[in-house]
């Protein structure tokens, strides 16, 4: 029997099964949204496929009732662990009034919600990084003990917001974790045309804190690295930059044609490392997942997605008079 690697990093059998559940739920919500988009029922999809392991592994290393998230638009797996539901995600995709992120006003992938400890996102990339740093500073000033997580793609690590945020956090040793989901492409621009250094993690030394590169297809390894970063932050040692290396398995968005900038052979090769499939294989090898358990979990997830889709499709849209609420009105 394969060694239980998860036990070596402090994860229980129940926790890794939960990890797989969240990864599978994120994948099935995502796949359903693509089908709905192609059927003309939802306007836009920005996908997490191929990035679920990194997101779920990172989320499990934090305390969802204590720590805060400043996620980016692909972080479906992350926000599910922090409490958003399949119904929430579908209400957002259909832009319905009950959407907890923005009441149907924002694009899909703009996660938010005070009750989930998730700061509302914005469309310009990387703006969440200085916001996360500001939250960490505020927490210190108020003597509150929490860690702030800011995630972004490797393309975002080239933006000024990232460098300014990292520099300030490094100088003041703030409890921030910079989590780069390096999926190899900034829309159509490959990594080799984005960075002159070997990896995004190499950039951390310039700001005076550790940078770690990790296999983003392995939720257990991501959890291990993230747990260390959380402990550093809580103990006053400052930020960590984590680069989770993975591959975006689908186009940048439902409006993108990735065939013009990457070969089908490249994508098919990457699918051999699909984190959902690979993690299920690990769970089978150690005896935690058998044919019946897997079928039961898949049925549970499919039911959640089916019920969420039906509910969201039939839910009301925001009323015209609510347009100014929270902006100019109440």
C-alpha positions as CSV (number, residue, x, y, z in Angstrom):
1,X,0.0,0.0,0.0
2,X,1.2,3.5,-0.8
3,X,2.5,5.6,2.1
4,X,-0.1,8.0,3.4
5,X,1.7,11.2,2.5
6,X,-1.1,13.3,3.9
7,X,-0.5,12.0,7.4
8,X,3.1,13.2,7.2
9,X,1.9,16.8,6.9
10,X,-0.9,16.5,9.5
11,X,-3.9,15.8,7.4
12,X,-6.5,13.2,8.4
13,X,-8.2,10.6,6.2
14,X,-11.4,12.6,6.5
15,X,-9.7,15.9,5.5
16,X,-8.2,14.5,2.3
17,X,-11.6,13.0,1.3
18,X,-13.1,16.4,1.9
19,X,-10.3,17.9,-0.3
20,X,-11.3,15.6,-3.1
21,X,-15.0,16.5,-2.6
22,X,-14.2,20.2,-3.0
23,X,-12.0,19.6,-6.0
24,X,-14.7,17.5,-7.7
25,X,-17.4,20.0,-6.9
26,X,-15.4,22.8,-8.4
27,X,-14.8,20.8,-11.5
28,X,-18.4,19.8,-12.0
29,X,-19.7,23.4,-11.4
30,X,-17.2,24.6,-13.9
31,X,-18.1,22.0,-16.5
32,X,-21.8,22.8,-16.1
33,X,-21.2,26.5,-16.5
34,X,-19.4,25.8,-19.8
35,X,-22.4,23.8,-21.0
36,X,-24.8,26.6,-20.0
37,X,-22.6,29.2,-21.7
38,X,-22.6,27.2,-25.0
39,X,-26.3,26.8,-24.7
40,X,-26.7,30.6,-24.5
41,X,-27.9,30.6,-20.9
42,X,-25.0,32.2,-19.1
43,X,-22.9,34.9,-20.7
44,X,-19.4,34.2,-19.5
45,X,-17.2,31.6,-17.9
46,X,-13.7,32.0,-16.5
47,X,-12.5,28.6,-15.6
48,X,-10.6,26.9,-12.7
49,X,-10.0,23.6,-14.5
50,X,-6.5,22.4,-13.7
51,X,-6.1,24.7,-10.7
52,X,-8.4,23.0,-8.2
53,X,-5.7,21.2,-6.2
54,X,-3.7,24.3,-5.5
55,X,-6.8,26.2,-4.4
56,X,-8.2,23.5,-2.2
57,X,-4.9,22.7,-0.7
58,X,-4.2,26.3,0.2
59,X,-7.7,26.8,1.7
60,X,-7.4,23.8,4.0
61,X,-4.3,25.4,5.6
62,X,-6.2,28.5,6.7
63,X,-9.0,29.0,9.3
64,X,-12.1,30.1,7.4
65,X,-13.7,31.8,10.4
66,X,-10.6,33.8,11.2
67,X,-8.5,34.4,8.1
68,X,-9.4,36.5,5.0
69,X,-9.3,35.9,1.3
70,X,-8.5,38.3,-1.5
71,X,-9.0,35.8,-4.4
72,X,-8.7,36.2,-8.1
73,X,-11.2,35.2,-10.7
74,X,-10.3,31.5,-11.1
75,X,-10.5,30.7,-7.4
76,X,-13.7,28.7,-7.4
77,X,-12.2,25.8,-5.4
78,X,-10.9,28.2,-2.8
79,X,-14.2,30.0,-2.1
80,X,-16.1,26.7,-2.0
81,X,-14.0,25.6,1.0
82,X,-14.6,29.0,2.6
83,X,-18.3,28.5,2.5
84,X,-19.7,29.5,-0.9
85,X,-22.1,26.8,-2.3
86,X,-22.9,25.4,-5.7
87,X,-26.1,27.5,-5.6
88,X,-24.1,30.7,-4.8
89,X,-21.9,30.0,-7.8
90,X,-24.8,29.3,-10.2
91,X,-26.7,32.4,-9.0
92,X,-23.6,34.4,-9.9
93,X,-23.2,32.8,-13.3
94,X,-26.9,33.6,-14.1
95,X,-26.5,37.1,-12.7
96,X,-29.5,36.7,-10.4
97,X,-30.5,39.0,-7.5
98,X,-29.6,36.4,-4.8
99,X,-26.0,36.2,-6.0
100,X,-24.0,36.6,-2.8
101,X,-21.0,38.2,-4.5
102,X,-22.7,41.3,-6.0
103,X,-26.5,40.7,-6.4
104,X,-26.0,39.8,-10.0
105,X,-24.1,43.0,-10.8
106,X,-20.5,41.8,-11.3
107,X,-19.1,39.4,-13.9
108,X,-18.7,35.8,-12.8
109,X,-15.5,35.1,-10.9
110,X,-15.7,38.3,-8.9
111,X,-16.0,36.5,-5.6
112,X,-16.9,38.3,-2.4
113,X,-19.0,38.2,0.8
114,X,-18.5,39.5,4.3
115,X,-19.9,36.3,5.8
116,X,-17.3,34.3,4.0
117,X,-14.4,36.6,4.9
118,X,-13.9,37.2,1.2
119,X,-13.0,40.7,0.0
120,X,-14.9,41.7,-3.2
121,X,-12.8,41.5,-6.3
122,X,-12.5,43.8,-9.2
123,X,-11.9,43.3,-12.9
124,X,-8.4,44.9,-13.3
125,X,-6.0,42.2,-12.4
126,X,-3.8,42.4,-9.2
127,X,-5.7,45.2,-7.5
128,X,-6.5,42.6,-4.7
129,X,-2.8,42.5,-3.7
130,X,-2.4,45.9,-2.2
131,X,-5.9,45.5,-0.7
132,X,-4.7,42.4,1.1
133,X,-1.7,44.2,2.4
134,X,-3.9,47.0,3.7
135,X,-6.1,44.5,5.4
136,X,-3.1,42.9,7.1
137,X,-1.8,46.3,8.2
138,X,-5.3,47.2,9.6
139,X,-5.3,43.9,11.5
140,X,-2.0,44.6,13.1
141,X,-3.0,48.1,14.1
142,X,-6.2,46.8,15.7
143,X,-4.2,43.9,17.3
144,X,-6.3,41.3,15.6
145,X,-4.8,37.9,14.9
146,X,-5.6,36.9,11.3
147,X,-3.7,36.0,8.1
148,X,-4.7,37.5,4.7
149,X,-4.4,35.4,1.5
150,X,-4.0,37.1,-1.9
151,X,-4.0,35.0,-5.0
152,X,-3.2,35.9,-8.6
153,X,-1.9,34.5,-11.9
154,X,1.7,34.6,-12.9
155,X,0.8,37.4,-15.4
156,X,-0.4,39.5,-12.5
157,X,3.0,39.2,-10.8
158,X,4.3,41.5,-13.6
159,X,2.0,44.3,-12.5
160,X,3.0,47.3,-10.3
161,X,0.3,46.4,-7.8
162,X,2.1,43.2,-7.0
163,X,5.5,44.7,-6.5
164,X,4.2,47.6,-4.4
165,X,2.2,45.4,-2.2
166,X,5.0,42.8,-1.8
167,X,7.5,45.6,-1.0
168,X,5.3,47.2,1.7
169,X,4.4,43.8,3.2
170,X,8.0,42.8,3.4
171,X,9.2,46.1,5.0
172,X,6.5,45.9,7.7
173,X,6.5,42.0,8.0
174,X,2.8,41.8,7.6
175,X,0.8,38.6,7.8
176,X,0.1,38.2,4.1
177,X,0.5,35.2,1.9
178,X,1.0,36.0,-1.8
179,X,-0.2,32.9,-3.7
180,X,0.7,32.8,-7.4
181,X,-1.3,30.3,-9.5
182,X,1.2,29.9,-12.3
183,X,-0.8,28.2,-15.1
184,X,1.8,29.0,-17.8
185,X,-0.2,31.6,-19.8
186,X,-1.3,35.2,-19.2
187,X,-4.2,34.8,-21.5
188,X,-2.2,34.0,-24.7
189,X,1.3,35.1,-23.5
190,X,3.5,32.1,-22.4
191,X,5.6,32.2,-19.3
192,X,8.9,32.5,-21.2
193,X,7.7,35.8,-22.6
194,X,6.6,37.1,-19.2
195,X,9.6,36.4,-16.9
196,X,13.3,36.7,-17.3
197,X,13.9,34.9,-14.0
198,X,13.4,31.1,-13.5
199,X,10.2,31.3,-11.5
200,X,7.8,33.8,-9.9
201,X,9.1,32.6,-6.5
202,X,12.5,34.0,-7.2
203,X,11.1,37.5,-6.9
204,X,10.5,37.2,-3.2
205,X,14.1,37.7,-2.1
206,X,14.0,41.2,-3.4
207,X,11.3,42.0,-0.9
208,X,13.0,40.3,2.1
209,X,10.8,37.2,2.5
210,X,10.8,33.6,1.4
211,X,9.6,32.4,-2.0
212,X,8.6,28.8,-2.5
213,X,7.7,27.0,-5.7
214,X,5.4,24.0,-5.3
215,X,3.7,21.4,-7.5
216,X,0.2,23.0,-7.9
217,X,-1.3,19.6,-9.0
218,X,-0.6,18.1,-5.6
219,X,-3.0,19.4,-2.9
220,X,-1.0,17.8,-0.1
221,X,2.2,19.5,-1.1
222,X,0.4,22.8,-1.5
223,X,-1.1,22.3,2.0
224,X,2.3,21.6,3.5
225,X,3.9,24.8,2.0
226,X,0.9,26.9,2.8
227,X,0.7,25.7,6.4
228,X,4.3,26.8,6.9
229,X,3.5,30.2,5.4
230,X,0.5,30.6,7.7
231,X,2.5,29.7,10.7
232,X,5.2,32.2,9.7
233,X,2.6,34.9,9.3
234,X,0.9,34.2,12.6
235,X,4.2,34.3,14.5
236,X,5.1,37.7,13.2
237,X,7.7,36.6,10.7
238,X,6.0,38.3,7.8
239,X,4.9,37.3,4.3
240,X,5.6,34.3,2.0
241,X,5.4,34.2,-1.7
242,X,4.1,30.8,-2.9
243,X,4.2,29.8,-6.6
244,X,1.9,26.9,-7.3
245,X,2.9,25.6,-10.8
246,X,0.1,24.0,-12.8
247,X,-1.6,24.2,-16.2
248,X,-4.8,25.8,-17.4
249,X,-6.6,22.9,-19.0
250,X,-9.2,25.0,-20.9
251,X,-9.2,28.4,-22.8
252,X,-8.6,31.6,-20.8
253,X,-12.4,32.2,-20.8
254,X,-15.5,31.3,-22.8
255,X,-14.6,34.1,-25.2
256,X,-11.1,32.8,-25.9
257,X,-9.8,30.4,-28.6
258,X,-6.6,28.9,-27.2
259,X,-5.9,27.0,-30.4
260,X,-4.3,30.1,-31.8
261,X,-1.5,30.1,-29.2
262,X,-0.9,26.6,-27.9
263,X,-1.0,23.2,-29.6
264,X,-3.5,20.4,-28.9
265,X,-0.6,18.1,-28.1
266,X,0.6,20.4,-25.3
267,X,-2.9,20.5,-23.8
268,X,-3.4,16.8,-24.0
269,X,0.0,16.2,-22.4
270,X,-1.0,18.5,-19.5
271,X,-4.3,16.6,-19.1
272,X,-2.3,13.5,-18.0
273,X,-1.5,15.5,-14.8
274,X,-5.1,16.6,-14.3
275,X,-5.1,17.1,-10.5
276,X,-8.7,15.8,-10.0
277,X,-7.8,12.5,-11.7
278,X,-4.3,12.2,-10.1
279,X,-5.6,12.9,-6.6
280,X,-8.4,10.3,-7.0
281,X,-5.7,7.8,-8.0
282,X,-3.8,8.6,-4.8
283,X,-6.9,8.1,-2.6
284,X,-7.5,4.7,-4.3
285,X,-4.0,3.6,-3.8
286,X,-4.1,4.2,0.0
287,X,-7.5,2.6,0.3
288,X,-9.6,5.6,1.0
289,X,-11.6,5.7,-2.2
290,X,-13.1,2.6,-3.8
291,X,-15.6,2.2,-6.6
292,X,-18.7,2.6,-4.4
293,X,-17.4,5.6,-2.4
294,X,-16.4,7.3,-5.6
295,X,-19.8,6.7,-7.2
296,X,-21.5,8.0,-4.1
297,X,-19.4,11.2,-4.0
298,X,-19.9,11.8,-7.7
299,X,-23.7,11.3,-7.3
300,X,-23.7,13.7,-4.3
301,X,-21.8,16.4,-6.3
302,X,-23.9,16.0,-9.4
303,X,-27.1,16.4,-7.4
304,X,-25.7,19.6,-5.8
305,X,-24.9,21.0,-9.2
306,X,-28.2,19.9,-10.8
307,X,-30.2,21.5,-7.9
308,X,-28.1,24.6,-7.9
309,X,-28.6,25.0,-11.7
310,X,-32.3,24.6,-11.6
311,X,-32.7,27.0,-8.6
312,X,-30.5,29.7,-10.2
313,X,-32.1,29.5,-13.6
314,X,-35.5,30.1,-12.1
315,X,-34.5,32.7,-9.5
316,X,-35.4,36.4,-10.2
317,X,-33.1,38.9,-11.7
318,X,-32.3,42.1,-9.9
319,X,-35.0,44.7,-10.2
320,X,-34.3,47.8,-12.2
321,X,-34.8,50.1,-9.2
322,X,-32.1,48.2,-7.3
323,X,-29.4,49.4,-9.7
324,X,-28.2,52.2,-7.5
325,X,-28.4,50.3,-4.2
326,X,-25.0,50.2,-2.4
327,X,-23.6,52.7,-4.9
328,X,-25.6,55.9,-4.7
329,X,-28.5,54.7,-2.6
330,X,-28.7,52.6,0.6
